[in-house]
Amino acid sequence: MTTVRMDKWLWAARFFKTRAQAAKACDIGRIRSNEIEAKPARDVRVGDLLRVKNAGGEFHIEVLQLSEMRGPASVAQALYRETEASKALRQQVAAEQKAMQQFSPLPAARPSKRDRRRIIQFRGRS
């Protein structure tokens, strides 16, 4: 095997919980392969440099191995190598977010039913 679909590899490497989420991330531009926006069907090869944005942050990785099957986390971590700059940046962002939590005031009580409806309306849900 010399190539694998982008969405399958991202799912197998455990960047996304489902293959559909990986495909959607590709469609909305959160995945870049060698500084080119990647589509779900784009081929991933050993040595490719990927930039992946997900809930865990932004990862800059190099593909080391290919896999179409999702396995244990230890196997998935062997599929790629994250750059040192990427690790440092993610740790810095996490530290900043943790520091900002100290300055956000905690609510005095739970939201009332009216408050909850306004929150839902503000977020754009039905």
N, C-alpha and C positions, 0 to 999 in steps of 0.2 A: 504494500500500500504506500503510494507516494503522496497522495493528496486526500483531504477530507473536506466535506462541506463546512463552512464557517459555523453555521448554527449548531451542527452536530458536535464539532470540536469544543465550542464554548460550553455546551451542555455537559459533555463528557469531562471537561476540566473543572466543572462545578462553579462556573461564574454565574450561571442562571439555573433556577430550579427546574425549568421545563425548556424544551426545545422551542416551543412557541414564544416564550419570553426572549430567548436568544435571537430568534428571527425578528421579533418586533424591535429589539434594541438595534439590530443591524439596519432595519428600515428607517428608524428615526435618527440615525447618524451617531449612535453612541459607540460604534466599533470602527476603528480605523486599522487597516492593514498596510504596513509600509507607507504610512502617511496618505493613504487613499481610502476614501469612505468605502466600507465593505458592505456588500449585499449578502443575504443569507446563503446563497448558492456559491459564493466565491470560494475558491480552493485555498486551503491552508496547507503550507508546506513546512517542513523542518527548517528552522532558521528565520522564519518570518518574524517581524517585529509588529506586535499588536498593541493598540491602545484601547483599553476596555473601561467604559464608565458604567458602573452599576451602583446598587445601594451601599456597597462596601467602600466606595471611593473610585478613584481613577487609577488604573493599573497600567504600567508600561512593562510589557513582557516579551520574552523571546520564546518561540515554540521549540521545544526540545524533542518531543515525540508526538505521534499521531494516534488518535483513538476515536472510534465511533461508538464505543460502548461506555456507559457511565459505570464507574466502579467505586471502590472505597476512596475516601478523601486522601489517604496516603498515596494511592496510585495516581489520583488526579493531580496532586501537587508535583509529581514527577514529570508531568507533561510539559511544564513550562518553568521558566526562571524569571523572576521579577527583578528589575534593575534596582540598584541601591538607591538611586535618586528617587525612584517611585516609592520605595519603602519609607524613606525619610520624609517625603512630602506628605504621604498618608498619615504618618505618625504626627507630624506637625499640625495637620488639619484636625486630627482627633483631639490633640491637646488643646487647640484653640476652642473647639466646640465644648470641651469639658470645662474650660475656664469661663466660657460665656454662660454656662448654666448657673453659675453663682450669681450673675447679675439679673437673671430673669425672675421676676416675682412669682411666687406660688399663689394660686388662687385661694381666696379665703374659704370658699366652700365649693361644692359640686355645682355645675351649671344647672339652672332651673330648666323646666321644660321649654319655656320661651327662649332662654339663652341657647339651648341646644338646637332649636329650630333655626335660630339666626346663624349659628355656626355652620349648620348644614347648608343653609341657603348661601352663605358667604363662600363656602368651598365649592359651590356649583353642583352639588348633588341634588337629586330630585326629592 
